[in-house]
Structures are given as C-alpha cells and as structure tokens.
Amino acid sequence: MPKLEKLLTIHSRKTASPYTVRKLIAFKTGRSYRRCLKYMTSKGMRPFKRIPGSRLIGCHMDSRFSIKKLLSYKTIKLIERDKKTKVHASLRPHSSKKKSKPFLAASASNGNGNGTSDPAWNFFAIQAPQVWKRTLGSGIKLAIIDTGIAPHPNLRIAGGINTINGGSYADDNGHGTHVAGIAAGTGKKGFQGVAPKVNLYAVKALDSSGAGYVSDIIDGIEWCIRNNMDIINMSFGLESGDSSETLRNSIKKAVGKGIVVIASAGNSGPNNGALDEPAAFPETISVAATTKTNRIANFSSRGEGIVISAPGDSIRSTWMNGAFFTVSGTSMACPHVAGGVALLLALKPNLSPSEIKSLLKKNAMNLSDIPRTAQGSGLLQLGFL
C-alpha cells in the first residue's frame, strides 16, 4: 500500500475545479501531520488550509477518489467535507447616520422592555443597565468570529485576524460590525452595547456575502485559543442542516481551555425542529431570539438544545461607514449573551464555562406559554449580577 502522504498528493489538486471537493483531513499525531504536509509541499502541492493546533490539512481532492483508502491509514483521525457556513440575520431597509439619542435617558426602563418603543429596548429587556454601575466588562477578551469588524466611532477594536486570506479583518459585509456593536458598543454618540469596555477582537472568517467555510472558522478558534480569549461569539450556522465533527472537536478544545462559546440557534422558524450547528453542540450556549413583546421571534429556530433567549428582532446597532442599521436574526440575540457573559466574568473571573451556563439558565425569565424547545430556560436576565 502506498505511503499516506504520496496517496494524498496524487489525489489532491493545486486549485479548485469542477472535479474537486474541499476536504478536511485531521491527523491523530503532530508527527504524521507534519510529515504529510512536508511531503505535499515538496511536490508542489499547497493545501488551502493548514491548522497545526488541530492537526488539520485542507485539500482540494479529486471528487472521484474514494476516501475509504485514506481512512484505512491509522494516522488519520477523520476526513470530512469542508462544510459551508452562513450568518443568521436578515437585513431591514432602514439605516441611519444620524446621531442617536442617549439610550440611558430613554423613557422606558422597566427592566424587561415589554412593549416599549425605546430604541434601546433590547438592553433594558436583559437588565443590562442595572449592571453597568458595577461593571462595564473591563479586562475581558471577546472574539467575534464573523465577517470582520469595521472601524466605527462606537467600537474599540483591540486586534484580530483574517483567516480567509490573511488580509484585513475589517468588515466588508456589515454583519460582524452589527454583532460587535450589540456586545461592545462603547457609548459614544449615545449608543452603548452590553459590555462597552470589553476588549473586542475581530476574527474575520466569513466573506463579503456573509458565508464561509468550517476550515476558516476552526482556524479562527485556534487563534482565539492561542490569544487567550475569554468568550467567542458565533452568529452563524452550517448550511442546510449540515454537521461537522471537526468543528465540534475544535469547540470542545476551546471550551476545555475555559473559553465560553456562544452560538445563535438559527433562523429556520418553528418547522425545522432542529438547531443549526454549532448551536446544536452541547458545549455551546445556544441562543434563541425574542421580540419587543417578550415572545419568541417567528424566524427563531426551535429544537432540543436551546439554552437561553435574548432580543433578536429589529435590533439597531453599528454598521459600516460609521452608520447604524436595524437587523433581525438569532445572530443579533447571540451577542446580547456574549456581552452579558463579559459582565459576569468581569465580576467573577474564575467561573468555568459550565458554571456560567448554569447561572444564566438559573436566572433567566421564563416566558409564559412558550415551550422549552423555543425559549430554552427563558429570557436572559443580568440583574442578578
């Protein structure tokens, strides 16, 4: 039987074509990973992704080649297609560059935001203003794995990475900037996110259309582990109900390092009956979306595994070019929880991911007449901090 590295090289292609498929190959040991990579590069092959921390190589493989031959080698842990991902948001046609009114001076501040027309209803709904006298999230590192984060007067970006092509981590879609503002808007020009003094990092793993590949997500997770992030926000999911073992293994590794991973449930509504991955992974804190009237949004995915709910319908936040934009989706619910976890960690830095999940569930507000498969433990409440 030919050596593994030779077999891989023979059936891999330098570039994508109609006859190739993106494959992720995970090795059991660092030695086998390095040996295979060295041989492939010596033969002029350039895998589209190399992730040493996960011992993962991404190759354009001939689709007519059976991977069963590769799986017969004991050094191979698993092989899977490099699955596609997409953001969990839908844009609304009203944006604004106008200076917003100070949200903390809003008239409706009853703690749950029920029925209010206040543009900051979402922050009051989760009781964030009640916590700001105690902490604003200083010292906590939050990574947004998304389309990047654009420069904005209301955002203070501490750093980041582009795992797609190594270029700029600036946003070229808008989604990542919107998510970042919800979690970490600084309070300038009247807009303040849940944790305005958190250390915000941009991990650009999704492209200008809001889509991407699992390999770039895993690359971003590895960066987060190396750079000691405390929280990862994932406002996206795999397409068409796909599943990825390599992605789950990467998230398990991050959580094992003490990183809290928060993921949006998906926008498939009540009929699909399942959450998108990575929200479906039990290692994450999966988030459903609520409306101004504290009901579950029609678009929010239902299914076993939802941990908690947060505002996600018609949420106003930061956008590209210094603008603000109103967007809906479980994508928007997710950073409310990420910001809330930043506030919690700022006050209690020694909590583990499992302890944080338990505290959030214990203190959530039950939404009457709504099944657990839609709301999880209920609406996020931060007043206990």
C-alpha positions in Angstrom: 0.0 0.0 0.0 1.5 3.4 -1.0 2.5 5.8 1.8 -0.3 8.1 3.0 1.5 11.3 2.0 2.0 10.0 -1.5 -1.6 8.9 -1.9 -2.8 12.3 -0.6 -0.6 14.1 -3.1 -1.6 12.0 -6.0 -5.3 12.7 -5.4 -5.1 16.3 -4.5 -5.2 19.3 -6.9 -3.4 22.6 -6.6 -6.6 24.6 -7.3 -10.3 24.0 -7.2 -12.1 22.7 -10.2 -15.5 21.1 -11.2 -13.9 17.8 -10.3 -12.6 18.7 -6.9 -14.2 18.9 -3.4 -12.8 20.7 -0.4 -11.8 18.1 2.2 -10.5 18.5 5.7 -8.1 15.8 6.9 -7.4 15.5 10.6 -4.4 13.6 11.8 -4.0 11.7 15.1 -0.5 13.0 15.8 1.5 16.1 15.2 4.3 13.9 13.7 2.0 12.5 11.0 0.6 15.9 10.3 4.0 17.5 9.8 5.4 14.6 7.7 2.4 14.6 5.3 2.5 18.4 5.0 6.2 18.4 4.3 5.9 15.8 1.5 3.0 17.5 -0.1 4.7 20.9 -0.2 7.9 19.3 -1.6 5.8 18.0 -4.5 4.4 21.5 -5.2 1.1 20.9 -3.5 -0.3 23.9 -1.5 -3.1 22.8 0.8 -5.7 25.6 1.1 -5.6 25.3 4.9 -3.1 24.3 7.4 -4.1 24.3 11.1 -1.2 22.9 13.3 -3.2 23.3 16.5 -5.9 21.0 15.2 -3.5 18.9 13.1 -5.8 19.7 10.1 -5.0 19.9 6.4 -7.4 21.2 3.9 -7.1 19.9 0.3 -8.8 20.2 -3.0 -9.3 16.5 -3.6 -10.5 14.7 -6.7 -14.2 14.0 -6.2 -13.9 10.7 -8.0 -11.4 9.4 -5.4 -12.8 7.3 -2.6 -11.6 8.5 0.9 -12.0 4.9 2.2 -8.4 4.3 1.1 -7.2 7.2 3.2 -9.3 6.2 6.2 -7.5 2.8 6.2 -4.4 4.6 7.5 -4.2 4.5 11.3 -2.7 8.0 11.4 -5.9 9.6 10.0 -8.4 10.7 12.7 -11.2 11.7 10.3 -11.9 13.1 6.9 -14.9 15.3 6.1 -16.0 17.8 3.5 -15.2 21.4 4.3 -18.8 22.5 5.1 -20.2 25.9 4.3 -21.5 28.4 6.9 -23.7 31.4 6.7 -24.8 34.3 9.0 -28.1 34.1 11.0 -29.5 37.5 10.0 -31.8 39.3 7.6 -31.4 42.9 6.8 -34.0 45.6 7.2 -34.2 48.5 4.8 -33.7 51.3 7.3 -30.3 52.6 8.3 -29.1 55.9 9.8 -26.0 58.0 10.2 -27.9 60.4 12.4 -26.7 61.0 15.9 -28.8 58.8 18.2 -30.4 59.9 21.4 -28.6 58.7 24.6 -30.1 55.3 25.3 -29.7 55.5 29.1 -32.0 58.5 29.1 -34.8 56.5 27.5 -38.3 56.7 29.0 -39.0 53.0 29.2 -36.6 51.4 31.7 -38.8 48.9 33.5 -36.3 46.2 33.3 -37.9 43.9 30.8 -38.6 46.3 27.8 -42.0 44.8 27.3 -43.9 46.8 24.6 -41.5 49.7 24.7 -40.8 51.9 21.6 -37.4 52.8 23.1 -34.6 52.1 20.6 -32.6 50.5 23.4 -35.5 48.2 24.4 -33.2 45.2 23.9 -30.7 46.3 26.5 -33.4 47.0 29.1 -35.1 43.7 28.3 -32.0 41.8 29.6 -31.4 44.3 32.5 -28.0 45.4 31.3 -28.3 49.0 32.6 -28.8 47.6 36.1 -25.3 46.0 35.9 -23.4 49.0 34.4 -22.9 50.7 37.8 -20.9 47.6 38.9 -19.0 46.7 35.7 -18.7 47.5 32.0 -16.8 44.4 31.2 -13.2 45.7 31.5 -10.4 43.2 31.2 -12.4 40.5 29.4 -11.4 39.4 25.9 -14.3 38.8 23.5 -13.8 37.5 20.0 -16.4 37.9 17.3 -15.9 35.2 14.6 -17.8 36.7 11.7 -17.4 38.9 8.6 -14.9 41.2 10.4 -15.5 44.4 12.2 -15.4 47.8 10.5 -13.9 50.9 12.1 -16.7 52.8 13.9 -16.8 55.7 16.4 -18.7 53.4 18.8 -16.3 50.4 18.6 -12.9 50.0 20.2 -11.2 47.1 18.4 -8.2 45.6 20.2 -7.0 43.4 17.4 -7.9 40.5 15.2 -7.1 38.2 12.3 -8.4 37.3 8.8 -8.4 33.5 8.5 -9.7 33.6 4.9 -6.7 35.1 3.2 -4.5 36.7 5.9 -5.6 40.2 4.8 -7.5 42.8 6.7 -10.0 41.9 9.4 -12.2 44.9 8.5 -15.8 44.1 7.8 -16.9 44.1 4.1 -20.5 42.9 4.8 -21.8 44.7 7.9 -23.0 41.7 9.9 -19.9 41.4 12.1 -19.9 45.1 12.8 -23.6 45.0 13.8 -23.0 42.0 16.1 -19.9 43.7 17.7 -21.9 46.8 18.5 -24.6 44.9 20.4 -22.0 43.2 22.5 -19.5 46.1 22.9 -20.7 49.5 21.7 -18.6 52.0 23.6 -21.3 54.5 24.4 -20.1 57.3 22.2 -22.8 59.3 20.3 -25.4 57.7 22.5 -25.0 54.1 21.6 -23.9 51.6 24.2 -23.6 47.9 23.9 -24.0 45.3 26.7 -20.3 45.4 27.7 -18.9 48.7 26.5 -15.4 48.3 27.9 -14.8 44.7 26.9 -11.6 44.0 24.9 -13.1 43.4 21.4 -11.4 41.2 18.8 -12.3 40.7 15.2 -11.9 37.2 13.7 -12.8 37.5 10.0 -13.8 34.0 8.9 -16.8 34.9 6.7 -16.7 36.7 3.4 -18.5 39.8 2.0 -21.6 37.7 1.4 -21.8 36.5 5.0 -20.7 33.0 4.0 -17.7 30.9 4.7 -16.2 27.5 5.4 -15.7 25.5 8.5 -11.9 25.4 8.0 -11.7 29.2 8.4 -13.9 29.0 11.5 -11.6 26.4 13.0 -8.6 28.5 12.1 -10.3 31.4 14.0 -11.0 29.2 17.0 -7.4 28.2 17.2 -6.3 31.8 17.0 -8.7 32.5 20.0 -7.1 29.7 22.0 -3.6 31.0 21.3 -4.5 34.5 22.2 -6.4 33.6 25.4 -9.8 34.8 24.5 -12.5 34.5 27.3 -15.5 34.5 25.0 -16.3 33.6 21.4 -19.4 34.8 19.7 -20.6 32.7 16.8 -23.6 34.3 15.0 -23.7 31.8 12.1 -24.5 28.2 11.3 -23.8 25.4 8.9 -25.9 25.4 5.8 -28.7 23.0 5.1 -28.6 21.2 8.4 -25.0 20.1 7.7 -22.9 18.6 10.5 -19.2 18.9 11.2 -17.2 16.7 13.6 -14.0 18.8 13.1 -15.9 21.9 14.1 -17.2 20.3 17.2 -13.8 19.0 18.2 -12.4 22.5 17.8 -15.1 24.0 20.0 -14.6 21.2 22.6 -10.9 22.2 22.7 -11.8 25.9 23.2 -14.3 25.1 26.0 -11.8 22.8 27.6 -9.4 25.8 27.7 -12.0 27.8 29.6 -13.4 29.8 26.7 -17.2 30.4 26.7 -18.6 29.7 23.2 -22.0 31.3 22.4 -23.8 30.4 19.2 -27.0 31.6 17.5 -29.7 28.9 17.2 -30.6 29.6 13.5 -33.4 31.3 11.6 -35.4 28.3 10.4 -38.5 29.1 12.4 -40.8 26.6 14.1 -41.0 24.0 11.4 -37.5 22.7 11.1 -37.3 21.2 14.6 -33.5 21.4 14.9 -30.8 23.9 15.7 -28.0 24.7 13.3 -24.5 23.7 14.3 -22.6 24.9 16.2 -25.6 25.9 18.4 -26.6 22.3 18.4 -23.4 21.3 20.1 -23.9 20.9 23.9 -20.6 22.6 24.5 -22.0 25.9 23.4 -24.5 28.3 24.9 -27.2 28.3 22.2 -29.4 31.4 21.8 -32.9 31.9 20.5 -34.4 35.3 19.5 -37.1 37.3 21.2 -39.3 40.3 20.2 -40.1 43.6 21.9 -43.1 41.9 23.5 -41.0 39.1 25.0 -42.2 36.4 22.6 -40.1 34.1 20.5 -39.4 35.6 17.1 -41.2 33.8 14.3 -37.9 33.2 12.5 -36.1 31.7 15.5 -35.2 28.0 15.2 -36.9 25.6 17.6 -35.4 22.4 18.8 -33.8 20.5 21.7 -30.7 22.2 23.0 -31.7 25.9 23.2 -30.1 27.2 26.4 -31.4 30.8 26.6 -33.2 33.5 24.7 -32.3 37.2 24.0 -33.6 40.0 21.9 -33.1 39.5 18.2 -36.0 41.2 16.3 -35.4 44.7 14.8 -32.2 45.3 16.7 -30.4 48.6 16.0 -26.6 48.6 16.1 -23.4 49.7 14.5 -22.8 49.3 10.8 -20.1 50.1 8.2 -19.1 53.7 7.4 -20.0 54.9 10.9 -23.6 54.2 10.3 -26.3 52.4 12.3 -28.6 49.7 10.9 -31.6 47.7 12.1 -31.2 43.9 11.6 -33.2 40.8 12.7 -32.0 37.3 13.4 -30.7 35.0 16.1 -27.4 36.5 15.0 -28.5 39.6 17.0 -29.6 37.6 20.0 -26.2 35.9 20.4 -24.1 39.0 21.2 -26.5 40.1 23.9 -25.5 36.9 25.7 -21.8 37.3 24.8 -21.9 40.8 26.3 -23.7 39.5 29.4 -21.1 36.8 29.9 -18.4 39.5 29.7 -20.1 41.4 32.5 -20.3 38.2 34.5 -16.7 37.3 34.0 -15.6 40.8 34.9 -17.2 40.4 38.3 -16.4 36.7 38.7 -13.4 35.8 36.6 -12.9 32.3 37.9 -16.1 30.9 36.7 -15.9 27.9 34.2 -18.0 27.8 31.0 -20.3 25.2 32.6 -20.8 27.3 35.7 -21.6 30.3 33.5 -24.2 28.4 31.6 -25.8 27.2 34.8 -26.0 30.7 36.2 -27.6 32.1 33.0 -30.2 29.3 33.0 -31.0 29.7 36.7 -31.6 33.4 36.4 -33.4 33.6 33.1 -37.0 34.8 33.0 -39.5 32.2 31.9 -41.7 33.3 29.0 -45.2 32.0 29.7 -46.9 29.6 27.4 -43.7 29.0 25.3 -42.2 25.6 25.1 -38.6 25.0 26.2 -37.7 23.9 22.7 -38.4 27.6 21.6 -37.1 29.6 24.6 -34.7 27.3 26.5 -34.6 28.4 30.1 -36.1 31.8 29.2 -35.1 35.4 28.5 -31.6 36.4 29.6 -31.6 38.5 32.8 -28.5 40.2 34.1 -30.0 41.8 37.2 -28.6 39.1 39.5 -25.0 40.3 38.9 
